[in-house]
Amino acid sequence: MSESKTVLITGGAGFLGINLARYLLARGHRVVSLDIADFDYPERDRVVIHKGDIRDRAAVDRAMQGVDMVVHTAAALPLYSEADIFSTDIDGTRNVFE
C-alpha cells in the first residue's frame, strides 16, 4: 500500500485488530474499527470507531462507508455459546462479504 488508504478492521478492538491498526496507523493509513467490544486503547483518537456487531447488517454497512478495503478479524471467542460462535463466525462473515 503505497498511498494512504482507509481500512476497516472488523474486530478492531481484539488482539489481532489493534495490532493491525497500530501497523497501519504507523504507515499513514486511516483506520476504521468495527467491534462489539470497547476500543479502549491510546490510539482511539486516531481511529474512527464503530461500536457494533458484525451480525447486524446495518452496522456493517455504516462502518464500510468510504473505506478502501476491509480486513475481517472479528470472531466469537470459544467462551461464547456454540450458537453465538456460529452466528458470529458464519452469519457475521456473510454480512461482511455481502
Backbone hydrogen bonds, N-H to C=O, Kabsch-Sander energy under -0.5 kcal/mol:
donor,donor_aa,acceptor,acceptor_aa,energy
7,V,5,K,-0.6
7,V,30,R,-2.8
8,L,69,M,-2.6
9,I,32,V,-3.2
10,T,8,L,-0.6
10,T,71,V,-1.9
11,G,34,L,-3.2
12,G,9,I,-1.0
12,G,34,L,-0.9
14,G,11,G,-2.0
17,G,11,G,-0.6
18,I,14,G,-2.9
19,N,15,F,-1.6
20,L,16,L,-2.3
21,A,17,G,-2.5
22,R,18,I,-2.5
23,Y,19,N,-1.9
24,L,20,L,-2.7
25,L,21,A,-2.9
26,A,22,R,-2.2
27,R,23,Y,-0.7
27,R,24,L,-0.9
28,G,25,L,-1.9
29,H,24,L,-2.3
30,R,5,K,-2.7
31,V,46,R,-0.6
32,V,7,V,-2.8
33,S,48,V,-2.9
34,L,9,I,-2.1
35,D,50,H,-1.7
40,D,38,D,-1.3
41,Y,39,F,-0.8
44,R,41,Y,-2.1
45,D,42,P,-0.7
46,R,43,E,-2.7
47,V,44,R,-0.8
48,V,31,V,-2.5
49,I,47,V,-0.7
50,H,33,S,-3.1
50,H,48,V,-0.5
51,K,49,I,-0.6
52,G,35,D,-1.6
52,G,50,H,-0.8
56,D,53,D,-2.2
57,R,55,R,-0.9
60,V,56,D,-2.1
61,D,57,R,-2.6
62,R,58,A,-2.4
63,A,59,A,-2.2
64,M,60,V,-1.7
65,Q,61,D,-0.5
65,Q,62,R,-1.1
67,V,64,M,-1.8
68,D,6,T,-2.7
69,M,6,T,-1.5
71,V,8,L,-3.1
72,H,70,V,-0.6
73,T,10,T,-1.5
73,T,71,V,-0.9
80,Y,77,L,-2.2
85,I,81,S,-2.6
86,F,82,E,-2.4
87,S,83,A,-2.7
88,T,84,D,-2.4
89,D,85,I,-2.9
90,I,86,F,-2.7
91,D,86,F,-0.9
92,G,87,S,-1.8
93,T,88,T,-0.7
94,R,90,I,-2.2
95,N,91,D,-2.0
96,V,92,G,-1.9
97,F,93,T,-2.3
98,E,94,R,-2.4
